[in-house]
Structure formats: structure tokens, C-alpha cells
């Protein structure tokens, strides 16, 4: 461990911060792309504005990044991690197709 790594670890373990930090897990990485995609698809309110809006280009970009993550981690995830990633990707892709008017439901 480098000196910088030790400083980062110490800072993360130092009490006093009032923010909740979720555990460092694979799902935390996937959620960093998933939640903004939900906002960009207009499925949830933007926490910054309290409004719903759509930006299908940015939504597709986050979906593509999740696809890339899925491809690059293939065979290296725990079954529950793979199931989580597959599930959010399926949900986002279907929502995107509906919003882009590619699939009529």
C-alpha cells in the first residue's frame, strides 16, 4: 500500500462525517450509471430540480456504459452481482425502447 493509499484509507475510516457512504460493492458502481439513466429516461425526478425530464442521448450513453461494464466483467462477477446487472440493464433497455418509440406496448 502506498502512502497515498494509506491516507485515503485513514480518511475514509475517520469518524466525523455526517454523510452515509454505502459499502464498496459492485452494485455501487453499477448504480452510479443506473440512477442517472433513470433520471434521463424521465422515470424518476431529478433530485437537483425536483422535475422529470428526458435526455435519451445521455440515457443511451449510460446504458451503453453498463453494457460495456457487463462485457468487461463477464465471468468475474458473483451470481447475485450478475443477476443485478442483467436486471437493471433489461429494465433500462426496455424503458429506452419505449421512450424512443421503438417498441409499442
MMTF fields as JSON, N, C-alpha, C and O atoms, coordinates in Angstrom:
{
  "mmtfVersion": "1.0.0",
  "mmtfProducer": "UNKNOWN",
  "numBonds": 419,
  "numAtoms": 420,
  "numGroups": 105,
  "numChains": 1,
  "numModels": 1,
  "chainsPerModel": [1],
  "groupsPerChain": [105],
  "chainIdList": ["A"],
  "bondAtomList": [4, 2, 8, 6, 12, 10, 16, 14, 20, 18, 24, 22, 28, 26, 32, 30, 36, 34, 40, 38, 44, 42, 48, 46, 52, 50, 56, 54, 60, 58, 64, 62, 68, 66, 72, 70, 76, 74, 80, 78, 84, 82, 88, 86, 92, 90, 96, 94, 100, 98, 104, 102, 108, 106, 112, 110, 116, 114, 120, 118, 124, 122, 128, 126, 132, 130, 136, 134, 140, 138, 144, 142, 148, 146, 152, 150, 156, 154, 160, 158, 164, 162, 168, 166, 172, 170, 176, 174, 180, 178, 184, 182, 188, 186, 192, 190, 196, 194, 200, 198, 204, 202, 208, 206, 212, 210, 216, 214, 220, 218, 224, 222, 228, 226, 232, 230, 236, 234, 240, 238, 244, 242, 248, 246, 252, 250, 256, 254, 260, 258, 264, 262, 268, 266, 272, 270, 276, 274, 280, 278, 284, 282, 288, 286, 292, 290, 296, 294, 300, 298, 304, 302, 308, 306, 312, 310, 316, 314, 320, 318, 324, 322, 328, 326, 332, 330, 336, 334, 340, 338, 344, 342, 348, 346, 352, 350, 356, 354, 360, 358, 364, 362, 368, 366, 372, 370, 376, 374, 380, 378, 384, 382, 388, 386, 392, 390, 396, 394, 400, 398, 404, 402, 408, 406, 412, 410, 416, 414],
  "bondOrderList": [1, 1, 1, 1, 1, 1, 1, 1, 1, 1, 1, 1, 1, 1, 1, 1, 1, 1, 1, 1, 1, 1, 1, 1, 1, 1, 1, 1, 1, 1, 1, 1, 1, 1, 1, 1, 1, 1, 1, 1, 1, 1, 1, 1, 1, 1, 1, 1, 1, 1, 1, 1, 1, 1, 1, 1, 1, 1, 1, 1, 1, 1, 1, 1, 1, 1, 1, 1, 1, 1, 1, 1, 1, 1, 1, 1, 1, 1, 1, 1, 1, 1, 1, 1, 1, 1, 1, 1, 1, 1, 1, 1, 1, 1, 1, 1, 1, 1, 1, 1, 1, 1, 1, 1],
  "groupList": [{"groupName": "UNK", "atomNameList": ["N", "CA", "C", "O"], "elementList": ["N", "C", "C", "O"], "formalChargeList": [0, 0, 0, 0], "bondAtomList": [1, 0, 2, 1, 3, 2], "bondOrderList": [1, 1, 2], "singleLetterCode": "X", "chemCompType": "L-PEPTIDE LINKING"}],
  "groupTypeList": [0, 0, 0, 0, 0, 0, 0, 0, 0, 0, 0, 0, 0, 0, 0, 0, 0, 0, 0, 0, 0, 0, 0, 0, 0, 0, 0, 0, 0, 0, 0, 0, 0, 0, 0, 0, 0, 0, 0, 0, 0, 0, 0, 0, 0, 0, 0, 0, 0, 0, 0, 0, 0, 0, 0, 0, 0, 0, 0, 0, 0, 0, 0, 0, 0, 0, 0, 0, 0, 0, 0, 0, 0, 0, 0, 0, 0, 0, 0, 0, 0, 0, 0, 0, 0, 0, 0, 0, 0, 0, 0, 0, 0, 0, 0, 0, 0, 0, 0, 0, 0, 0, 0, 0, 0],
  "groupIdList": [1, 2, 3, 4, 5, 6, 7, 8, 9, 10, 11, 12, 13, 14, 15, 16, 17, 18, 19, 20, 21, 22, 23, 24, 25, 26, 27, 28, 29, 30, 31, 32, 33, 34, 35, 36, 37, 38, 39, 40, 41, 42, 43, 44, 45, 46, 47, 48, 49, 50, 51, 52, 53, 54, 55, 56, 57, 58, 59, 60, 61, 62, 63, 64, 65, 66, 67, 68, 69, 70, 71, 72, 73, 74, 75, 76, 77, 78, 79, 80, 81, 82, 83, 84, 85, 86, 87, 88, 89, 90, 91, 92, 93, 94, 95, 96, 97, 98, 99, 100, 101, 102, 103, 104, 105],
  "secStructList": [7, 7, 2, 2, 2, 2, 2, 2, 2, 2, 2, 2, 2, 7, 6, 6, 7, 7, 1, 7, 7, 7, 7, 7, 7, 2, 2, 2, 2, 2, 2, 2, 2, 2, 2, 2, 2, 2, 2, 2, 6, 6, 1, 1, 7, 7, 6, 6, 6, 1, 7, 7, 7, 7, 7, 2, 2, 2, 2, 2, 2, 2, 2, 2, 2, 2, 2, 2, 2, 2, 2, 2, 2, 6, 6, 1, 1, 7, 2, 2, 2, 2, 2, 2, 2, 2, 2, 2, 2, 2, 2, 2, 2, 2, 2, 2, 2, 2, 2, 6, 6, 1, 1, 7, 7],
  "xCoordList": [0.855, 0.0, 0.9, 1.837, 0.586, 1.38, 0.976, -0.026, 1.769, 1.459, 0.124, -0.66, -0.131, -1.407, -2.581, -3.619, -2.418, -3.481, -3.781, -4.942, -2.739, -2.919, -3.657, -4.511, -3.334, -4.02, -5.503, -6.364, -5.787, -7.18, -7.938, -9.063, -7.319, -7.963, -8.216, -9.293, -7.228, -7.388, -8.501, -9.302, -8.554, -9.588, -10.973, -11.925, -11.091, -12.385, -12.849, -14.049, -11.901, -12.251, -12.385, -12.796, -12.041, -12.105, -13.549, -14.228, -14.029, -15.403, -15.538, -14.549, -16.76, -16.994, -17.77, -18.41, -17.721, -18.515, -19.96, -20.248, -20.867, -22.281, -22.939, -24.103, -22.216, -22.777, -22.728, -21.776, -23.78, -23.788, -23.048, -23.361, -22.087, -21.373, -21.706, -21.449, -22.282, -22.616, -21.347, -20.27, -21.473, -20.293, -19.748, -20.484, -18.458, -17.828, -18.117, -17.467, -19.102, -19.518, -19.707, -19.776, -19.792, -20.007, -21.291, -21.331, -22.342, -23.626, -23.516, -24.244, -22.629, -22.437, -21.924, -22.318, -21.054, -20.527, -21.641, -21.793, -22.415, -23.495, -24.546, -25.085, -24.838, -25.854, -25.409, -26.247, -24.098, -23.595, -23.993, -24.069, -24.244, -24.7, -26.206, -26.847, -26.763, -28.182, -29.086, -30.018, -28.824, -29.722, -29.773, -30.866, -28.627, -28.715, -29.493, -30.187, -29.38, -30.143, -31.639, -32.418, -32.049, -33.464, -33.932, -35.034, -33.098, -33.437, -33.535, -34.485, -32.557, -32.521, -33.658, -34.058, -34.169, -35.327, -36.637, -37.704, -36.562, -37.751, -38.559, -39.734, -37.944, -38.651, -38.678, -39.564, -37.719, -37.685, -37.337, -36.777, -37.678, -37.368, -35.871, -35.174, -35.404, -34.029, -33.935, -34.635, -33.097, -33.031, -32.565, -32.855, -31.858, -31.375, -32.493, -32.481, -33.472, -34.534, -35.907, -36.814, -36.064, -37.367, -38.312, -39.499, -37.796, -38.616, -38.181, -37.07, -39.097, -38.775, -38.444, -39.084, -37.46, -37.101, -36.495, -36.121, -36.403, -35.82, -34.624, -34.637, -33.609, -32.467, -32.058, -31.212, -32.679, -32.476, -31.044, -30.563, -30.359, -28.962, -28.078, -27.259, -28.253, -27.47, -27.898, -27.07, -29.203, -29.68, -29.026, -28.562, -28.99, -28.372, -26.888, -26.35, -26.234, -24.806, -24.572, -23.654, -25.398, -25.246, -25.588, -24.95, -26.589, -26.927, -25.76, -25.405, -25.163, -24.002, -22.827, -22.104, -22.634, -21.557, -21.824, -20.901, -23.085, -23.428, -23.216, -22.772, -23.533, -23.258, -21.762, -21.348, -20.963, -19.51, -19.031, -18.191, -19.568, -19.22, -19.587, -18.819, -20.759, -21.197, -20.247, -19.862, -19.879, -18.984, -17.606, -17.037, -17.079, -15.727, -15.641, -14.553, -16.772, -16.753, -17.289, -17.397, -17.623, -18.199, -17.311, -16.113, -17.916, -17.198, -16.486, -15.918, -16.51, -15.805, -16.73, -16.262, -18.029, -18.987, -19.57, -19.658, -19.964, -20.725, -22.101, -22.554, -22.774, -24.085, -25.081, -25.807, -25.121, -26.08, -25.696, -26.572, -24.405, -23.962, -24.355, -24.824, -24.159, -24.522, -26.027, -26.48, -26.79, -28.25, -28.694, -29.594, -28.07, -28.387, -28.1, -28.941, -26.921, -26.535, -27.455, -27.903, -27.736, -28.65, -30.02, -30.626, -30.503, -31.83, -31.936, -32.9, -30.942, -31.04, -30.85, -31.463, -30.006, -29.834, -31.111, -31.509, -31.756, -33.022, -34.056, -34.749, -34.159, -35.127, -34.842, -35.754, -33.589, -33.233, -33.416, -33.902, -33.035, -33.176, -34.637, -34.983, -35.493, -36.915, -37.496, -38.256, -37.145, -37.636, -37.147, -37.9, -35.894, -35.351, -36.108, -36.476, -36.337, -37.056, -38.467, -38.945, -39.129, -40.472, -40.411, -41.205, -39.474, -39.359, -38.948, -39.407, -38.091, -37.631, -38.671, -38.46, -39.788, -40.904, -40.495, -41.009, -39.576, -39.134, -40.016, -40.281, -40.47, -41.338, -42.664, -42.708, -43.738, -45.082, -45.581, -45.59, -45.998, -46.522, -47.964, -48.604],
  "yCoordList": [-1.17, 0.0, 1.231, 1.342, 2.16, 3.379, 4.321, 4.111, 5.351, 6.342, 7.026, 7.284, 7.321, 7.951, 7.027, 7.472, 5.732, 4.766, 4.72, 4.649, 4.761, 4.733, 5.978, 5.889, 7.144, 8.383, 8.318, 8.728, 7.806, 7.686, 6.744, 7.035, 5.607, 4.636, 5.248, 5.076, 5.958, 6.603, 7.643, 7.722, 8.435, 9.472, 8.846, 9.37, 7.738, 7.072, 6.469, 6.371, 6.066, 5.425, 6.419, 6.048, 7.673, 8.68, 9.084, 9.532, 8.931, 9.341, 10.856, 11.588, 11.299, 12.736, 13.195, 14.246, 12.422, 12.764, 12.393, 11.322, 13.269, 13.002, 12.309, 11.92, 12.149, 11.518, 10.004, 9.434, 9.369, 7.911, 7.492, 7.963, 6.63, 6.085, 4.606, 3.843, 4.195, 2.782, 1.943, 2.462, 0.657, -0.204, -0.242, -0.053, -0.487, -0.581, -1.955, -2.944, -1.99, -3.233, -2.989, -1.843, -4.062, -3.934, -3.184, -2.36, -3.462, -2.807, -1.289, -0.558, -0.81, 0.636, 1.259, 2.369, 0.552, 1.039, 1.067, 2.049, -0.008, -0.083, 0.994, 1.569, 1.268, 2.268, 3.666, 4.519, 3.909, 5.209, 5.496, 6.658, 4.464, 4.628, 4.425, 5.025, 3.586, 3.238, 4.409, 4.734, 5.033, 6.083, 7.276, 7.762, 7.772, 8.86, 8.455, 9.282, 7.195, 6.741, 6.805, 7.18, 6.441, 6.55, 8.002, 8.278, 8.918, 10.346, 10.788, 11.474, 10.399, 10.821, 10.217, 10.779, 9.091, 8.489, 9.112, 8.799, 9.977, 10.619, 9.716, 9.983, 8.647, 7.693, 8.117, 7.709, 8.928, 9.463, 10.95, 11.42, 11.669, 13.095, 13.32, 12.555, 14.37, 14.802, 15.398, 16.367, 14.853, 15.375, 16.831, 17.529, 17.287, 18.67, 19.664, 20.784, 19.245, 20.172, 19.773, 20.603, 18.513, 18.018, 17.791, 17.537, 17.881, 17.724, 16.497, 15.987, 16.046, 14.958, 15.555, 16.507, 14.999, 15.425, 14.238, 13.242, 14.353, 13.274, 13.786, 14.892, 12.968, 13.177, 11.784, 11.135, 11.336, 9.957, 9.688, 8.56, 10.707, 10.527, 10.177, 9.261, 10.919, 10.623, 9.309, 8.569, 9.019, 7.741, 6.59, 5.626, 6.696, 5.634, 5.507, 4.4, 6.621, 6.584, 5.794, 4.976, 6.036, 5.298, 3.825, 2.963, 3.53, 2.132, 1.458, 0.324, 2.158, 1.611, 1.382, 0.395, 2.282, 2.094, 0.883, 0.143, 0.681, -0.516, -1.778, -2.798, -1.714, -2.848, -3.149, -4.307, -2.094, -2.256, -2.886, -3.786, -2.409, -2.97, -4.45, -5.269, -4.784, -6.179, -7.036, -8.135, -6.514, -7.255, -7.459, -8.548, -6.428, -6.491, -7.285, -7.696, -7.502, -8.255, -9.673, -10.418, -10.044, -11.367, -12.47, -12.531, -13.327, -14.438, -14.083, -14.957, -12.811, -12.38, -11.912, -11.51, -11.959, -11.49, -12.657, -13.777, -12.374, -13.35, -13.478, -12.537, -14.619, -14.797, -13.682, -13.229, -13.239, -12.178, -10.841, -10.039, -10.594, -9.375, -9.411, -8.416, -10.57, -10.716, -10.562, -9.926, -11.145, -11.041, -9.583, -9.126, -8.865, -7.451, -6.649, -5.87, -6.838, -6.1, -6.444, -5.553, -7.726, -8.139, -7.496, -7.026, -7.476, -6.931, -5.444, -4.995, -4.674, -3.232, -2.91, -1.976, -3.679, -3.452, -3.769, -3.008, -4.879, -5.222, -4.127, -3.715, -3.658, -2.609, -1.331, -0.743, -0.906, 0.329, 0.214, 1.147, -0.916, -1.083, -1.065, -0.437, -1.741, -1.743, -0.337, 0.105, 0.361, 1.732, 2.639, 3.484, 2.472, 3.286, 3.023, 3.957, 1.752, 1.411, 1.988, 2.458, 1.957, 2.552, 4.066, 4.629, 4.719, 6.176, 6.63, 7.666, 5.862, 6.211, 5.826, 6.028, 5.273, 4.882, 3.791, 3.725, 2.954, 1.838, 0.63, -0.157, 0.488, -0.628, -0.058, 0.828, -0.57, -0.159, -1.179, -2.38, -0.69, -1.594, -1.261, -1.903],
  "zCoordList": [0.0, 0.0, 0.0, 0.791, -0.918, -0.977, 0.146, 0.829, 0.316, 1.354, 1.063, 1.976, -0.225, -0.598, -0.307, 0.182, -0.61, -0.324, 1.169, 1.572, 1.982, 3.434, 3.914, 4.796, 3.341, 3.721, 3.35, 4.128, 2.168, 1.731, 2.651, 3.057, 2.983, 3.866, 5.242, 5.814, 5.769, 7.077, 7.049, 7.98, 5.992, 5.886, 5.806, 6.385, 5.099, 4.957, 6.275, 6.528, 7.116, 8.383, 9.534, 10.633, 9.284, 10.337, 10.575, 9.65, 11.81, 12.095, 12.051, 12.088, 11.972, 11.987, 10.773, 10.804, 9.71, 8.54, 8.79, 9.323, 8.41, 8.651, 7.467, 7.552, 6.367, 5.184, 5.311, 5.844, 4.808, 4.746, 3.494, 2.401, 3.637, 2.493, 2.39, 3.321, 1.255, 1.109, 1.045, 0.753, 1.316, 1.241, -0.185, -1.153, -0.292, -1.606, -2.189, -1.853, -3.064, -3.696, -5.182, -5.625, -5.948, -7.38, -7.682, -8.595, -6.92, -7.181, -7.042, -7.714, -6.19, -6.037, -7.33, -7.688, -8.022, -9.297, -10.342, -11.069, -10.414, -11.399, -11.144, -12.09, -9.888, -9.552, -9.97, -10.261, -10.003, -10.457, -11.903, -12.302, -12.68, -14.061, -14.189, -15.051, -13.337, -13.393, -13.011, -13.746, -11.888, -11.412, -12.366, -12.657, -12.868, -13.851, -15.109, -15.701, -15.515, -16.68, -16.396, -17.271, -15.18, -14.807, -14.89, -15.364, -14.432, -14.498, -15.952, -16.33, -16.771, -18.164, -18.986, -20.005, -18.548, -19.208, -18.717, -19.244, -17.729, -17.186, -16.276, -16.023, -15.778, -14.928, -13.467, -12.715, -13.066, -11.705, -11.786, -12.776, -10.736, -10.682, -10.524, -9.857, -11.145, -10.955, -9.549, -9.259, -8.673, -7.306, -7.241, -6.27, -8.252, -8.251, -8.539, -8.03, -9.367, -9.767, -9.244, -9.183, -8.868, -8.449, -9.614, -9.413, -10.828, -12.031, -12.819, -12.669, -13.659, -14.58, -15.941, -16.387, -16.577, -17.93, -18.654, -18.035, -19.961, -20.754, -21.541, -22.08, -21.593, -22.465, -22.918, -22.302, -24.01, -24.449, -24.889, -24.773, -25.391, -25.785, -24.594, -24.663, -23.498, -22.29, -21.655, -21.123, -21.713, -21.177, -21.928, -21.32, -23.263, -24.068, -23.75, -23.724, -23.51, -23.173, -21.882, -21.814, -20.863, -19.607, -19.784, -19.179, -20.604, -20.89, -21.6, -21.281, -22.565, -23.274, -22.324, -22.46, -21.37, -20.386, -19.496, -19.155, -19.12, -18.338, -19.168, -18.643, -20.467, -21.364, -21.409, -21.37, -21.492, -21.504, -20.202, -20.21, -19.093, -17.784, -17.728, -17.223, -18.245, -18.263, -19.102, -18.702, -20.266, -21.157, -20.523, -20.606, -19.899, -19.339, -18.042, -17.638, -17.389, -16.13, -16.297, -15.323, -17.523, -17.784, -17.206, -17.483, -16.41, -15.798, -14.503, -13.848, -14.128, -12.919, -11.805, -10.74, -12.038, -11.034, -10.263, -10.766, -9.038, -8.258, -8.913, -9.564, -8.754, -9.396, -9.072, -9.957, -7.821, -7.473, -8.108, -8.43, -8.289, -8.963, -10.435, -10.986, -11.066, -12.472, -12.661, -13.613, -11.754, -11.812, -11.652, -12.357, -10.74, -10.536, -11.803, -12.251, -12.375, -13.578, -14.745, -15.466, -14.934, -16.005, -15.82, -16.783, -14.591, -14.305, -14.591, -15.21, -14.139, -14.376, -15.855, -16.371, -16.537, -17.971, -18.735, -19.617, -18.409, -19.071, -18.84, -19.77, -17.606, -17.275, -18.064, -18.646, -18.083, -18.775, -20.279, -20.919, -20.846, -22.297, -22.718, -23.719, -21.975, -22.302, -22.169, -23.03, -21.102, -20.912, -22.034, -22.52, -22.448, -23.537, -24.834, -25.545, -25.137, -26.367, -26.365, -27.397, -25.225, -25.113, -25.309, -26.063, -24.636, -24.722, -26.118, -26.598, -26.764, -28.106, -29.156, -30.351, -28.706, -29.567, -30.56, -31.676, -30.139, -30.971, -30.721, -31.63, -29.488, -29.117, -28.655, -27.802, -29.222, -28.797, -27.791, -28.06, -26.629, -25.603, -25.341, -24.507]
}
